[in-house]
Amino acid sequence: MLRALAVDDERPSLEELLYLLHADPRIGSAEGAGDATEALRRINRALESGPGGPEAIDVVFLDIQMPGLDGLDLARLLTGFARPPLVVFVTAHEDFAVQAFDLKAVDYVLKPVRKERLAEAVRRAAELRGAAPHIPVHEPDPDHIPVELGGVTRFVAVEDITHVEAQGDYARLHTDRGSHLVRIPLSTLEERWRTRGFVRIHRRHLVALRHIGELRLDAGTVSVLIGSEELQVSRRHTRELRDLLMRRP
């Protein structure tokens, strides 16, 4: 059973988060803190108590934008502890996801928080703490990929994705209508979509062959044009890309 600490300076959001946590059978206890400074004092007590002590905390559900010490600041402080609790960010802003990954966050949940989405974050934390048995995961829909937008899960068609950009352990999916950040490494998408016409052109980019408009060569530098965006092709991937484009119907 996980022992949780929820941190949010907005009281209604904190109460809603605590309500959802208490409803999850994997959460043994959950308490709240109104700001990062209060949370840090509580976490210090937990660390002094030890992992099996009465004050222990397994996971912190942490808002980002708070007055004074914000959520990212607190997470950075925790990385300096020998045995810090796990961190799940709970925020209304998508823009900090890459920084959250750099701080080894377990998950990044967007507000308004949905019960199902929070349950997924709890599952991840429970598995890392060894508090939950393995639950078989259904195979993903091969034609769509789920993305979160404003707390709502939407499904983007793979055929609409023009290219993918690596952002740490995340990937940004680009379409003609915008982009979406997903918590999937680029290498995983490369393997998954290899037979779907996607090819790696750079350590940071995976592109859909069908969306390449031009292949450009300028002073020994190779690039591709996708819509109005020009992406560089690394030397190691140039030959394979040329061969694939030559065979493209």
For each residue, the residues with C-beta under 8 A, 3 or more apart:
1: 26 27 28 29 131
2: 26 27 28 58 59 122 125 126 129 131
3: 28 29 30 56 57 58 59
4: 21 27 29 30 31 57 58 59 60 61
5: 30 31 32 33 39 42 43 46 57 59 60 61 85
6: 14 17 18 21 30 31 32 33 60 61 90
7: 14 32 33 34 35 36 38 39 60 61 62 63 66 71 74
8: 11 13 14 17 32 34 63 66 90
9: 14 34 35 63 66 67
10: 13 14 63
11: 8 14 15 34
12: 15 16
13: 8 10 16 17 63 111
14: 6 7 8 9 10 11 17 18 32 34
15: 11 12 18 19 32
16: 12 13 19 20 113
17: 6 8 13 14 20 21 32 61 90 113 118
18: 6 14 15 21 22 30 31 32
19: 15 16 22 23
20: 16 17 23 24 113 115 118
21: 4 6 17 18 24 27 30 61 118 122
22: 18 19 27 30
23: 19 20 115
24: 20 21 27 118 119 122
25:
26: 1 2 122 123 126 131 132
27: 1 2 4 21 22 24 30 122
28: 1 2 3
29: 1 3 4
30: 3 4 5 6 18 21 22 27
31: 4 5 6 18 42
32: 5 6 7 8 14 15 17 18
33: 5 6 7 36 38 39 42
34: 7 8 9 11 14 38
35: 7 9 38 39 66 67 68 69
36: 7 33 39 40 62 66 68 69 70 71 73 74
37: 40 41 68 69
38: 7 33 34 35 41 42
39: 5 7 33 35 36 42 43 60 62 74
40: 36 37 43 44 69 74 77
41: 37 38 44 45
42: 5 31 33 38 39 45 46 57
43: 5 39 40 46 47 57 60 78 84 85
44: 40 41 47 48
45: 41 42 48 49 55
46: 5 42 43 49 53 55 56 57 85
47: 43 44 50 81 83 84
48: 44 45 53 55
49: 45 46 53 54 55 56
50: 47 53 56
51: 56 83
52: 56
53: 46 48 49 50 56
54: 49
55: 45 46 48 49
56: 3 46 49 50 51 52 53
57: 3 4 5 42 43 46 60 85
58: 2 3 4 85 86 125 129 131
59: 2 3 4 5 85 86 87 88 106 122 125 129
60: 4 5 6 7 39 43 57 78 85 86 87 88
61: 4 5 6 7 17 21 88 90 109 121
62: 7 36 39 71 74 75 87 88 89 90
63: 7 8 9 10 13 66 71 89 90 91
64: 70 71 72 89 91 93 96
65: 70 71 91 92 93
66: 7 8 9 35 36 63 69 70 71
67: 9 35
68: 35 36 37
69: 35 36 37 40 66 73 74
70: 36 64 65 66 73 74
71: 7 36 62 63 64 65 66 74 75 89 91
72: 64 75 76 96 99 100 103
73: 36 69 70 76 77
74: 7 36 39 40 62 69 70 71 77 78
75: 62 71 72 78 79 87 89 100 103 105
76: 72 73 79 80 103
77: 40 73 74 80 81
78: 43 60 74 75 81 84 85 87
79: 75 76 84 103 104
80: 76 77
81: 47 77 78 84
82:
83: 47 51
84: 43 47 78 79 81 87
85: 5 43 46 57 58 59 60 78
86: 58 59 60 106 125 128 129
87: 59 60 62 75 78 84 103 104 105 106
88: 59 60 61 62 105 106 107 108 109 121 124 125
89: 62 63 64 71 75 96 100 105 107 108 109
90: 6 8 17 61 62 63 109 111 113 118
91: 63 64 65 71 96 108 109 110 111
92: 65 110 111
93: 64 65 96
94: 97 110 148 181
95:
96: 64 72 89 91 93 99 100 108
97: 94 100 101 108 167 170 181 183
98: 101 102 167 168 170 181
99: 72 96 102 103
100: 72 75 89 96 97 103 105 108
101: 97 98 104 105 108 167 168 169 170 183
102: 98 99 168
103: 72 75 76 79 87 99 100
104: 79 87 101
105: 75 87 88 89 100 101 108
106: 59 86 87 88 121 124 125 128
107: 88 89 120 121 124 125 183
108: 88 89 91 96 97 100 101 105 183
109: 61 88 89 90 91 113 117 118 121
110: 91 92 94 113 117 148 150 151
111: 13 90 91 92 151
112: 151
113: 16 17 20 90 109 110 117 118 151
114: 117 118 151 153
115: 20 23 118 119
116: 119 120
117: 109 110 113 114 120 121 148 151 153
118: 17 20 21 24 90 109 113 114 115 121 122
119: 24 115 116 122 123
120: 107 116 117 123 124
121: 61 88 106 107 109 117 118 124 125
122: 2 21 24 26 27 59 118 119 125 126
123: 26 119 120 126 127 132 135
124: 88 106 107 120 121 127 128
125: 2 58 59 86 88 106 107 121 122 128 129
126: 2 26 122 123 129 131 132
127: 123 124 130 131 132 134
128: 86 106 124 125
129: 2 58 59 86 125 126
130: 127
131: 1 2 26 58 126 127
132: 26 123 126 127 135
133:
134: 127
135: 123 132
136:
137:
138:
139:
140: 145
141: 144 145 155
142: 158 196
143: 157 158 159
144: 141 155 156 157 158
145: 140 141 155 156 158 161 173 182
146: 153 154 155 156 182
147: 153 154 155 156 173 180 181 182
148: 94 110 117 151 152 153 154 180
149: 152 154 180
150: 110
151: 110 111 112 113 114 117 148
152: 148 149
153: 114 117 146 147 148
154: 146 147 148 149
155: 141 144 145 146 147
156: 144 145 146 147 160 161 173 175 180
157: 143 144 160 161
158: 142 143 144 145 161 193 196
159: 143
160: 156 157 175 176 177
161: 145 156 157 158 164 173 174 175 208
162: 174 175 176 207 208 211 226 227
163: 174 205 206 207 208 211 226 229 231
164: 161 171 172 173 174 186 189 198 205 206 207
165: 171 172 174 186 204 205
166: 170 171 185 186 203 204 205 206
167: 97 98 101 170 171 172 181
168: 98 101 102
169: 101 183 185
170: 97 98 101 166 167 181 182 183 184 185
171: 164 165 166 167 181 182 184 185 186 189 206
172: 164 165 167 179 180 181 182
173: 145 147 156 161 164 179 180 181 182
174: 161 162 163 164 165 178 179 229
175: 156 160 161 162 178 179 180
176: 160 162 227
177: 160
178: 174 175
179: 172 173 174 175
180: 147 148 149 156 172 173 175
181: 94 97 98 147 167 170 171 172 173
182: 145 146 147 170 171 172 173
183: 97 101 107 108 169 170
184: 170 171 188 189
185: 166 169 170 171 188 189
186: 164 165 166 171 189 190 204 206
187: 190 191
188: 184 185 191 192
189: 164 171 184 185 186 192 193 198 206
190: 186 187 193 194 198 200 206
191: 187 188 194
192: 188 189 196
193: 158 189 190 196 197 198 206
194: 190 191 198
195:
196: 142 158 192 193 208
197: 193 208 209 210
198: 164 189 190 193 194 206 207 208 209
199: 206 207 209 237 240 241 244
200: 190 205 206 237
201: 205 206 207 224 231 232 233 234 237 241
202: 205 231 232 233 234 237
203: 166 234
204: 165 166 186
205: 163 164 165 166 200 201 202 231
206: 163 164 166 171 186 189 190 193 198 199 200 201
207: 162 163 164 198 199 201 211 212 224 226 231
208: 161 162 163 196 197 198 211 212
209: 197 198 199 212 244 245 248
210: 197 248
211: 162 163 207 208 226 227
212: 207 208 209 215 224 225 226 245
213: 224 225 226 227
214: 224 225
215: 212 222 223 224 225 241 242 245
216: 222 223 224 225 230
217: 220 221 222
218: 221 223
219:
220: 217
221: 217 218 232
222: 215 216 217 232 233 235 238 241
223: 215 216 218 230 231 232 233
224: 201 207 212 213 214 215 216 230 231 233 241
225: 212 213 214 215 216 228 229 230
226: 162 163 207 211 212 213 229 230 231
227: 162 176 211 213
228: 225
229: 163 174 225 226
230: 216 223 224 225 226
231: 163 201 202 205 207 223 224 226
232: 201 202 221 222 223
233: 201 202 222 223 224 237 238 241
234: 201 202 203 237 238
235: 222 238
236:
237: 199 200 201 202 233 234 240 241
238: 222 233 234 235 241 242
239: 242 243
240: 199 237 243 244
241: 199 201 215 222 224 233 237 238 244 245
242: 215 238 239 245 246
243: 239 240 246 247
244: 199 209 240 241 247 248
245: 209 212 215 241 242 248
246: 242 243
247: 243 244
248: 209 210 244 245
249:
